[in-house]
Amino acid sequence: MTTWVHVPQNSDFTIYNLPFGIFSADGKNPRAGMAIGEQIVDLSVLAKANLLAVEPRYFLQSTLNDFIALGKPITNKVRLDVQRLLMEEDSPLKNRPDTFVPQDKSTMHLPVHIGDYTDFYSSLEHATNVGKMFRDPENALLPNWKHLPVGYHGRASSIVVSGTDIHRPKGQVLPRGAETPVFKPSGRLDFELEMAFIVGKETQLGESIPVDKASNYIFGMVLFNDWSARDIQKWEYVPLGPFLGKSFASSISPWIVTLEALEPFKVSGPEQDPEVLPYLKIEGAHNYDIDLEVTLTPEHSETQTICCSNFKYMYWNMAQQLAHHTINGCNVKVGDMMASGTISGKDETAYGSLLELSWGGTKTIQLTNGHTRTFLEDNDTITLKGGAERDFLKVGFGEVSGKILPAKK
């Protein structure tokens, strides 16, 4: 497919992609748009011109929740209609310059109101690495890990959009060799390379989503950085799991890439052994071949890549995560966000956190400026990027970036 809109050669936002987001520009209120090349298509302009079969009010809101709730038959049609308008030589959009807003002159916002957020722990390599560091290396995985997608309920209010600065969190830390904790800013601040899916269809309390129907309930995906204070987390997590070590912030990319755009990149996941229970059993390809990269930029220094991984490594796929999440009758709502957990591969270069890259702080990561890192320092910037490419098809997520500021006094 080709478009008459200029799309740079290495752009994530090709005619095959067309992700949805919320933007503002020219002093106007936030509204819905789709990314193409370096431009944003203002969907409210198209709707007002009767070029889309959706009322303009759905695109003039500060979140996409109500639009997503219209259902996939409508949201998919909007995406395909915009795709056609961007391809037709006699497209009416050629005479509507007000349709397009430059991305570099726009501000991106959280694309959805996130009512609830769940974080999974679905990378075999990550879970094994953490188990080796903190438990018996011969029994790195806990007995339940290969039987269900482990997860916990996170804090939705502190999820922020890319570009939002993050203050170093404070909390209780147990110093090495000490018997009582101290209160201090975290000294072991970390990123976590994750992806997250956004629920696109509600269920009722008591209802469960069948694993083979789960994709009908997933609108699309974003990049997700689940910032983690490892020293706070280590002291607090027994017996109920993460709390203040995670809830201070998570960052997401602003553009939601639809499952339909990602369809060509579906692949089979790792073999699951032992065999899973029937409610989690699903046939076919349900993982996605999405290349992922993490870069670190110290203040006044050059950017360097510290991790390259891939979403296809995940042991538990999104369909299984959503089926398990609702098997007890837990209801989900449009805009709910569910993160994958840290995405690590078998090779050290594919480890998706500094916890693993520094092996719990025992190894140093050499930077090009001559300095080293084990965990993040103040004024470091972490950026996650992701994209899928096959033959002539390319679909990307843009990036999610965040700078660490000193702890507030």
Summary of the structure (lengths in Angstrom):
residues: 409
radius of gyration: 21.4
end to end distance: 54.1
largest distance: 74.1
contacts: 1387
relative contact order: 0.18
helix: 24%
strand: 28%
